Amino acid sequence: MDKKTENKPQGVKKFIYLVVLSFLAGCINGFVGTGGGILMVLLLFMLDGGGEKSTRDVFARTLVTVIPMTLTAFTVYLKSSNVDMAMISRLFVPISLGGALGAAFMDRIDTKWLNLIFSILVIYSGISMGVRVL
């Protein structure tokens, strides 16, 4: 058995991983407004086995999973009036343009750099949020 397949869950076990961790990703995303995507990246890497093509696929698939997760949580937040629509309307265009630019350049950036950038952002976010708790 090669290294790429020995860590990949198979069949029913794979399905259970997908369901449980996807549910947890949705809960985390709903609790704090983000973080579900981070968990989905980890889940998809675990199921995919790694590799250069895998990195790009995982980031792209994560975006697709974040859309329904975020829209659903946003709907709940909107019903409870926890959303500043004026601020969101001011951020919509720059966020959209930044997302398009990032997606367009993803194929031009070496996967080692993509992984490093992602890791630094996750670590920085964790430390900065942790400092606020202390």
BAGU-244844 format. One record per atom (N, C-alpha, C): x, y, z. Coordinates in pm, whole numbers, plus 50000, padded with zeros to 5 digits. Layout:
N
XYZ/...
//
This chain:
134
500854988350000/500005000050000/500905012450000/500675021749908/501535033549903/501085043850006/501965053550029/501735063550134/500465071650112/500125074549986/498945082749957/497655075749994/497595062449983/496345055550010/496255049650150/497385048150219/497315041750350/496605050150454/496605063350440/495935072050537/494545076250494/494105072250375/492795076350327/491715066850379/490705072150449/489605063750493/488835058550372/488285046850383/487585040750271/486125038050306/485265038150204/483865033950215/483065041150321/482455033250409/481565038350513/482335047550608/483535043650641/484365051750731/484605065650670/484885066250542/485095078950473/483815087350477/482685081050454/481405088150456/481125093950595/481395086150700/481185090750838/482095102650868/483375101750828/484275113250844/483695125650778/483255124050654/482715135350579/481525141650650/480585133350693/479365138350756/479665145150890/480415138350976/480685143651110/481515156451104/482605156151028/483465167851023/482825179350946/482015176350847/481285186950776/480285193550870/479615185550951/478685190951050/479415199951149/480575195351198/481365203451290/481845216351224/482235215451096/482655227451023/481515237451016/480315232650988/479145241550983/478875247851118/478995240151226/478785245451361/479815256251394/481075253451365/482135263151394/481895275851314/481555274351187/481305285851102/480135294151157/479105287351204/477965294351261/478285301051394/479125294651476/479485300451606/480275313351592/481305313051509/482245324151506/482325331251371/481535327251275/481515334151146/482625329951052/483495321551095/484575316251012/485125303851081/486095297751023/486695285951086/486195272951026/484965273050976/484465261050912/485265257550788/485685267850717/486515265550598/487855259550633/488425263850746/489695258250791/489545243450819/488485239850888/488225225750917/487985217950788/487285224050692/487045217250564/488355215050487/489275224650493/490585222750429/491275210650490/491285209950623/491925198450690/491245185350653/489915185350653/489165173350618/489455168950475/489415178250383/489635174750243/491065170350217/492035176350284/493415171650272/493545157450326/492895154850438/492955141550497/492365131150402/491275134550337/490615125150247/491285124150111/491995134550072/492595135249939/493975129049930/494715129150037/496035123050036/497185132250002/496935144849971/498015154349947/498455154949802/499565161749780/500085163449645/499795177249591/500545181349487/500415194849433/499035197449376/498515188349294/497185190349236/496135190349347/496335181949445/495405180849557/495255194249631/496355201249652/496315214049725/495375223749655/495505225249527/494665234449452/493205229749453/492995216949437/491645211349439/490985213349575/491755211049681/491215212449817/490785226849843/491615236549806/491245250449828/490005254149747/489925249349624/488755252349540/487505245649595/487615232949635/486445225949691/486005231949823/486965236849901/486605243250027/485745255550003/486085263349902/485275275149870/483835271149839/483685260249767/482335255649732/481575251349857/482255245249953/481565240850076/481265252650169/482085263050162/481885274550249/480655282650208/480325282650081/479195290550033/477885286750103/477445274150097/476175270950166/476295272250318/477465268950372/477685269950516/477515284450561/478115293550489/478065307750523/476685313750497/476085310450385/474755315850355/473715311350458/473815298950501/472875293950601/473065301150734/474315302250779/474585309350905/474195324050893/474485330150778/474135344150756/472615346250768/471845337050715/470385338050723/469925338250869/470495329650950/470145329151092/470555342151161/471785346851134/472235359551192/471355371051147/470955371151021/470125381850966/468775382351038/468185370551065/466895370051136/467005375451278/468185374151339/468345379051476/468935393151480/468985399751364/469445413751352/470885415851397/471735405951379/473135407151416/474025410751297/473445416851193/474205419651071/474145434451039/475285440451021/475385454450981/475415454950829/474255456150768/474145455650622/474855467450555/474935478950621/475645490450564/477125487150547/477715480950649/479125477250641/479325466550534/478445456650531/478565445950432/478495451550291/477605461050269/477475466750134/478745474350093/479435480550189/480695487450158/481835477650130/481785465750189/482865455950173/482645446450056/481435445750005/481095435749904/481975436449779/482145448249724/482935449649600/484405446349623/485075452249724/486495448749741/486715433949775/485815428149853/485945413849886/485785405449759/484805408849677/484575401449553/485755402649458/486275414749442/487425416749354/488665409349407/488875409949537/489995402749597/489865387749580/488665382649597/488445368349577/488715364049434/488255372049338/488485368949198/489975369449165/490685379549215/492115380749190/492885369049252/492545365749377/493205354549443/492985341349369/491765338949325/491465326649252/492205326349118/492295337949052/492985338548924/494485335748938/495075339949050/496505337949070/496855324849139/495875317649190/496165305249263/496975295449179/496665294149052/497385284648967/498815289148937/499115301748962/500455306948933/501385306549053/500845303149169/501645302749291/501975288249324/503235285649353/503675272249390/502885267449512/502505254749511/501665249549620/502365250449756/503675250049759/504375251649887/504075265449946/504035275749860/503725289249905/502265290349947/501375283749873/499955283849912/499775277850050/500415266550073/500325260050205/500925268850314/502055275350284/502695284050383/501815296150414/501275302550311/500385314050332/499185310050417/498555298750382/497395293950458/497785291450604/498905284650625/499365281550760/499635294050842/500295303850782/500605316250852/499315323450891/498355324050800/497085330650830/496335323750943/496335310550943/495655303051048/496345305351183/497675304651184/498415306651308/498235321051359/498375330751270/498205344851309/496795347251365/495785341951297/494405343751344/494225337451482/494755325451499/494635318651628/495315326251740/496515331251714/497235338851817/496525351951848/496125359351743/495485372351769/494165370851841/493405360551810/492145358451881/492405353352023/493425344952039/493765339852171/494205350952265/494945360652213/495415371952293/494225379952344/493175381052266/491985388452307/491275381652425/491415368552432/490765361052541/491535363052671/492845363652661/493685365052780/493555378852831/
//
